[in-house]
Amino acid sequence: MRYSGYKFKKRAHGVIELQTKEVLTVLHIPDTHFPFHHPYTFKFLKEVSDHYKPDIVIHQGDEVDNAAISNWTSDADMPGATDELDQAVSYMHKLYELFPEVLVCKSNHTARPYRCAHAAGIPMKMMKSYNEILQAPEGWSWHDRIVINNVLAIHGEGGSGRQAAWKHMTDNKMSVVIGHIHGFGGVTYSQDPFRQTFAANAGCLLDLDSMAMRYGNKYANKGTLGCVVVRGKDAQFIRMDV
């Protein structure tokens, strides 16, 4: 597959990979959970993009929330599934305008329609694609794992807490950027006799006062707002200053 002129190779286990001698700048957008995103999301991302001028943009997943079709008890104050999707798609269109080409990590919230279908015994060939559901342009594509110059981007399921990114780094034996863990944002480096790697958590871009985030009121740890920019072998967490 191609992205902005770069040719990615498809590997086993849902991996797409790009290896190049170029020093690339990659913007990693964390969980937006449209329509429950932070009101400064688009302003923040535009400012970061204008400053760092990324060669490639990756969304770490959970682009939309799909709260109305969650396995958890529904909140009567929340919009229904159709209204929520319509709102989410309207915000996705704003993101498409800002970033016409994006590689997206498959994730638990965006995959909720497929999990519901699986539970109901509906085969995948009867389901719409991510592009169709979210009215995405051709430049957007969804993947299990994205590897660019030995840096792995995944949503981040299978880990929890501040050590989640570190666990994925050690399990995959390469530098990694994750989303999923809303409460932590930052980069930790590790050095062994042969190489240096990093574990980066991209935080989130959530409106922590939204109805969908009510469950977090009882926890002291809140969402860490920001994103991650990777350039070459270095990663930086960019904090949203609000």
C-alpha positions as CSV (number, residue, x, y, z in Angstrom):
1,M,0.0,0.0,0.0
2,R,1.0,3.6,-0.5
3,Y,0.8,6.6,1.7
4,S,2.0,10.0,0.6
5,G,4.4,8.4,-1.9
6,Y,5.8,5.9,0.7
7,K,5.4,2.3,-0.1
8,F,4.4,0.1,2.9
9,K,4.9,-3.6,2.8
10,K,2.2,-5.9,4.3
11,R,3.6,-8.4,6.8
12,A,2.0,-11.2,8.8
13,H,-0.3,-10.5,11.8
14,G,-1.9,-7.4,10.3
15,V,1.4,-5.5,10.1
16,I,2.2,-2.8,7.6
17,E,5.9,-1.7,7.5
18,L,8.0,1.1,6.1
19,Q,11.8,1.0,6.3
20,T,13.6,3.9,4.8
21,K,16.9,5.8,5.3
22,E,15.0,9.0,5.5
23,V,14.6,10.7,8.9
24,L,10.9,10.9,9.1
25,T,8.7,13.1,11.3
26,V,5.6,11.2,12.4
27,L,2.6,12.8,14.3
28,H,0.8,10.4,16.6
29,I,-2.7,11.5,17.4
30,P,-4.1,9.9,20.5
31,D,-7.7,8.9,21.4
32,T,-10.2,11.5,20.3
33,H,-13.4,9.6,21.1
34,F,-15.5,11.8,18.9
35,P,-18.0,13.4,19.7
36,F,-16.6,13.5,23.3
37,H,-13.3,15.2,22.3
38,H,-11.7,18.2,23.9
39,P,-12.9,21.5,22.4
40,Y,-9.4,22.6,21.6
41,T,-8.5,19.3,19.7
42,F,-8.5,20.7,16.2
43,K,-6.7,24.0,17.2
44,F,-4.1,22.0,19.0
45,L,-3.5,19.5,16.3
46,K,-3.2,22.2,13.6
47,E,-0.6,24.1,15.7
48,V,1.4,20.9,16.3
49,S,1.2,20.0,12.6
50,D,2.2,23.5,11.4
51,H,5.2,23.5,13.8
52,Y,6.5,20.0,13.2
53,K,5.4,19.5,9.6
54,P,5.0,15.7,9.8
55,D,5.7,13.4,6.9
56,I,3.2,10.9,8.1
57,V,0.2,11.1,10.5
58,I,-1.0,8.2,12.6
59,H,-4.1,8.1,14.7
60,Q,-3.6,5.8,17.6
61,G,-7.2,4.6,17.6
62,D,-10.5,5.2,19.4
63,E,-11.2,7.9,16.9
64,V,-14.9,7.6,17.9
65,D,-16.4,6.5,21.2
66,N,-19.5,4.4,20.2
67,A,-20.7,4.8,23.8
68,A,-24.3,4.0,22.8
69,I,-23.4,0.5,21.8
70,S,-21.0,-0.3,24.7
71,N,-21.3,-3.5,26.6
72,W,-21.5,-1.3,29.7
73,T,-24.8,0.0,31.1
74,S,-26.1,2.8,28.9
75,D,-26.4,6.3,30.3
76,A,-30.0,7.6,29.7
77,D,-28.6,11.1,29.3
78,M,-26.3,10.1,26.4
79,P,-27.3,10.4,22.7
80,G,-28.6,7.3,21.0
81,A,-26.4,5.3,18.6
82,T,-27.5,7.1,15.4
83,D,-27.2,10.6,16.9
84,E,-23.9,9.8,18.4
85,L,-22.5,8.4,15.1
86,D,-23.8,11.4,13.2
87,Q,-22.1,13.8,15.6
88,A,-18.9,11.7,15.5
89,V,-18.8,11.6,11.7
90,S,-19.2,15.4,11.5
91,Y,-16.1,15.8,13.6
92,M,-14.2,13.1,11.7
93,H,-14.8,15.3,8.6
94,K,-13.0,18.1,10.3
95,L,-10.1,15.8,10.9
96,Y,-10.2,14.6,7.3
97,E,-9.9,18.3,6.2
98,L,-6.9,18.8,8.5
99,F,-5.2,15.5,7.6
100,P,-6.4,14.0,4.2
101,E,-4.1,10.9,4.7
102,V,-3.9,9.1,8.0
103,L,-2.9,5.6,9.0
104,V,-5.1,4.4,11.9
105,C,-4.5,1.8,14.5
106,K,-7.5,-0.5,15.0
107,S,-8.9,-0.1,18.4
108,N,-11.5,-1.3,20.9
109,H,-14.0,1.6,20.8
110,T,-14.0,2.0,17.0
111,A,-14.4,-1.7,16.6
112,R,-17.5,-1.9,18.8
113,P,-19.9,-2.4,15.8
114,Y,-17.9,-5.4,14.7
115,R,-17.9,-6.9,18.2
116,C,-21.6,-6.4,18.4
117,A,-22.0,-8.2,15.0
118,H,-19.7,-11.0,16.2
119,A,-21.8,-11.5,19.3
120,A,-24.9,-11.6,17.2
121,G,-23.4,-14.1,14.8
122,I,-23.3,-11.7,11.8
123,P,-20.5,-12.5,9.4
124,M,-18.0,-9.7,8.6
125,K,-18.9,-9.7,4.9
126,M,-22.3,-8.3,5.8
127,M,-20.7,-5.3,7.6
128,K,-19.6,-2.0,6.3
129,S,-15.9,-1.1,6.4
130,Y,-14.4,1.5,8.7
131,N,-14.2,3.9,5.7
132,E,-17.9,3.5,4.9
133,I,-19.1,3.8,8.5
134,L,-17.0,6.9,9.2
135,Q,-17.3,8.4,5.6
136,A,-13.5,8.4,5.4
137,P,-11.5,9.6,2.3
138,E,-9.3,7.2,0.4
139,G,-6.3,8.4,2.2
140,W,-7.4,6.9,5.5
141,S,-6.7,3.3,6.2
142,W,-7.0,1.0,9.3
143,H,-4.3,-1.5,10.5
144,D,-3.5,-3.7,13.4
145,R,0.1,-2.7,13.6
146,I,2.1,0.1,11.9
147,V,5.9,-0.1,11.8
148,I,7.9,2.9,10.5
149,N,11.7,2.7,10.7
150,N,11.5,0.2,13.6
151,V,9.0,2.2,15.6
152,L,5.7,0.4,16.3
153,A,2.4,2.2,16.5
154,I,-0.5,0.2,18.1
155,H,-3.6,1.2,20.0
156,G,-2.3,-0.3,23.2
157,E,-4.8,-2.9,24.4
158,G,-3.3,-5.7,26.6
159,G,-1.6,-3.3,29.0
160,S,-2.7,-0.9,31.7
161,G,-1.4,1.9,33.8
162,R,1.8,3.9,33.5
163,Q,3.8,0.8,32.5
164,A,1.6,-0.2,29.5
165,A,3.9,1.4,26.8
166,W,6.9,-0.1,28.5
167,K,5.3,-3.6,28.4
168,H,4.5,-3.3,24.7
169,M,8.1,-2.1,24.0
170,T,9.7,-5.1,25.8
171,D,7.1,-7.6,24.3
172,N,7.7,-6.3,20.8
173,K,11.4,-5.7,21.2
174,M,11.3,-2.3,19.5
175,S,10.3,1.3,20.2
176,V,6.6,1.7,20.5
177,V,3.9,4.4,20.6
178,I,0.5,3.7,22.1
179,G,-2.8,5.4,22.9
180,H,-5.6,3.7,24.9
181,I,-4.2,4.6,28.3
182,H,-5.8,8.1,28.8
183,G,-4.2,8.9,32.1
184,F,-0.6,8.9,31.1
185,G,1.4,10.7,28.5
186,G,5.2,10.8,28.1
187,V,8.3,9.0,26.8
188,T,10.7,6.6,28.5
189,Y,13.9,5.5,27.0
190,S,15.7,2.1,27.5
191,Q,19.3,1.3,26.6
192,D,20.9,-2.2,26.2
193,P,24.3,-3.1,24.9
194,F,23.0,-3.1,21.3
195,R,20.4,-0.3,20.9
196,Q,18.2,2.4,22.4
197,T,14.5,2.1,22.3
198,F,11.6,4.2,23.7
199,A,8.1,3.6,25.1
200,A,5.8,6.5,24.3
201,N,2.2,7.0,25.6
202,A,0.4,9.6,23.5
203,G,-2.2,10.5,26.1
204,C,-5.6,11.5,24.9
205,L,-7.6,14.4,23.5
206,L,-10.8,13.9,25.5
207,D,-13.3,16.3,27.0
208,L,-13.0,15.1,30.6
209,D,-16.2,16.8,31.5
210,S,-18.3,15.1,28.8
211,M,-21.0,12.7,29.6
212,A,-19.0,9.8,28.3
213,M,-16.2,10.5,30.8
214,R,-18.4,10.6,33.8
215,Y,-17.2,7.2,34.9
216,G,-13.8,8.8,35.6
217,N,-15.0,11.2,38.2
218,K,-14.3,8.8,41.0
219,Y,-10.7,8.4,40.0
220,A,-7.9,10.7,40.9
221,N,-6.0,9.9,37.7
222,K,-7.4,11.9,34.8
223,G,-6.7,12.1,31.1
224,T,-3.3,13.5,30.1
225,L,-4.0,15.8,27.1
226,G,-1.4,15.9,24.3
227,C,0.1,13.9,21.5
228,V,3.4,12.4,20.4
229,V,5.8,13.4,17.7
230,V,8.5,11.0,16.6
231,R,11.5,12.2,14.5
232,G,14.0,9.5,13.6
233,K,14.9,7.6,16.8
234,D,13.5,10.3,19.2
235,A,10.0,10.8,20.5
236,Q,8.5,13.8,22.3
237,F,5.2,14.2,24.2
238,I,3.6,17.5,23.3
239,R,1.3,18.6,26.1
240,M,-1.9,20.5,25.3
241,D,-1.7,23.6,27.4
242,V,-5.2,24.3,28.6
